[in-house]
């Protein structure tokens, strides 16, 4: 699918390549432009380079963790207002509380329902809800951007 050049731009950060591919395909189908990064350092660099409309950031990353990346992004006036969604495989309350303390706007626990992540993205990006219909052989998307 060809990305919508007018769609909001989402940066997805995860050290698991298959997860990046799946989320990129899904969000592109929903009408978003998607960029990816595989670690905290590249997430910070791409955020400054691309200034995306929203960032989905895994908390457990090699090198610079998602927590540290969020602190860096929130501490820089250029990226401070970009909405951040924490994505984590852990649901320990302390970790979820820490994610909110460092500046994440929302937290999703992986594996999460793709529609749930999309709903959080739409809420934080100020988008109207999508209507996605999945079938065995195709993805049909009705979105204001698509």
N, C-alpha and C positions, 0 to 999 in steps of 0.2 A: 504494500500500500504506500502511496506517495504521501508524505507529510503535508499537512495543510499549512501553507506559509503564513496564514493569518491566525493560526491557532496559538494559544498561550504556550510558552516555552517551559518545559519541565526538565530539571536535571535530576537523574536518578543515580544514586551512589550505592553500590553493593560490591563486595569482593567475590561474589559468586556470579560468574559470567552468564550462566543459564538464567538466573533470576533477572539480570539486566536485559537479556534478550526478550524474555517473556513480558516483562513490564513495558519495554519499549514498543513491542508489537501491539500490546493491548491499548496503551495510551495513544499511540499513533492512530489506531483504529477509532479511538474516541475523539479524534480531531486535534490532538496536541502535537506540538513539535517537541521532540525528545532528544536530549543529549545524555551521555552516560559517563561515569567515572568509576574507577575500581578501588580507590583508596581515599583516605582523608586529605592527603596532600593534593592530589589531582582534583578533588572536589572543591577545595578552596581556590585553586588556580582557575578551574573552569567557571566557578561562580563569578570571579572577578572578570574573566574574559568575556563571558556570555551574558551575565546579568539576567539569569532566568527569572520567570515569573514565580516559580516555586521550586523547592528542592525536597526530594525524598531521600533521606540519608540513613543508611544502616548504622547502627550504633557500634557494632563490633567490626572494626576495620583494621587492617594491618597498618603499622606505623602510627599515624595520627588517627585516633578513634573518632567515631561520630560525635561523641560528647565534646572532644577538643575542637573538632572542625566547627561545630555549632558555636562554641564560645568565640572562635576566631571570626566567624561570619557575623555574629551579633556585635562584636567589638569593633567592626570596621563600618564607618558611616556609609560606604558604598554598597554594602551587602546587608546591613543591619535590619532592613525592613522586608527582606525576602522571606515569605512564609516557609517554615521548615516543618516537615513531617518526619518523625523518627520511625524507623522500621526496625523491629527487633524480634529475634527468636526467643527472647526471654521475657517472662511476664512477672518477674519479681518486682514487688511494689517499690522497693528502694530504687531500682534502676529506672522504673517509669517515673518516679518522683524526680530523680536527678535529671532526666530528659527534660522535664518541664522547667526545672530550675535553671538549666543552661540556656533556655530560650526556645525550645521546640513548641510549635503551636498545636501540634497533635501528635499522638503516638498510635501506631498500628502494630499489632503483634503478628509476626509471621509464623506459619503461613496464614495469610489473611485472604478473605474473599476479595477478588479483584474489584467487585462492585463497591465494597466497603472503602478500599483505597481511593477509587474514583470519586466516591461521594465526598471524602475528606478533601481531595484535590479541588473538586468543584466548589465546596464550601469555602475553602481558604482563598481560592483564586477568583471568587465572585462569579462563578459560572452557573448557568441554569442546569438542572439535572439532565444527564444523558439518558437515553433509552437504548440500552444495548440488549440485543437478542442473540444468544449463542445457539448455534445448531451444530450438528455433527460435522458439517462440511464448510461452514462459513461463519463469519462474524458480520452481523448487520448493525450498523451504528446510525443513530439519529442524534445529532448533536448540533448545536448552533454553529460550531466551527466546521462541521463536516458536511 
